[in-house]
Amino acid sequence: MAPDLEPTRLVLLRHGQTPLSVERRFAGRGDIPLTEQGHEQARAAARRLAPWPIDAVVSSPLRRTRDTAAHAARELGLPVEVDEGFVETDFGDWEGMTFAQAQRAAGEAVDKWLADPEVAPPGGESFAEAAARVGAARKALVERHTGRTVLVVTHVTPIKAVVQQAMLAPLGALHRMFLETACLTEVDCYADGPMVVRSLNDTAHLDGIAAGPA
């Protein structure tokens, strides 16, 4: 196959476990650390990725992704490129809340948010806005790394958005995917536009690590 027909492969790694993921709280732009289990998950992912033909490592700017990316970058012998476009959705006033707490505080707003991806949490970002941002970041990344394999260490919403766009699915599909902490998802991006999902929520490298809430 001619080099310009080779897809750009995105290996999307969700960050490891955090204190907020343990308690199933909204975790958007808050700069929270990994738990020790989160670091263990990140190290396991890094060992899995070590023999893969990865050419570049890209990370969201938040601490939990940068720390996850650092483990992989050490194994791969590559620097980490920070990309603001792959940051998590801004959950605004609901940051740090559980879903139940958000419902008690703003039940009508939560219902509207769930029903319409164009609706944002108070003070936050809608899924439609987040998906458009991620789509632009993906296109720019593919232009920078055409034909290469890129590890992108990011969050739930950006990974779901890339898959949703690859599948030509409606934005409501974001609510129909589940991603474990430190899971891997692979998407091939072709120069003429189409994208192909190769894997989703791959957690084989986490076998033997104590399970915990995502």
ABEGO torsion letter per residue (X at the ends): XBAAABBBBBBBBBBBBBAAAAAGBBBBABBBBBBAAAAAAAAAAAAAAAABBBABBBBBABAAAAAAAAAAAAAAGBBBBBBAAABBBBAEAABGBBAAAAAAABAAAAAAAAABAABBBBGBBBAAAAAAAAAAAAAAAAAAABGBBBBBBBBAAAAAAAAAAAAGBBAAAAAABBBBBGBBBBBBBBAAGBBBBABBGBAAAABGBBBBBX
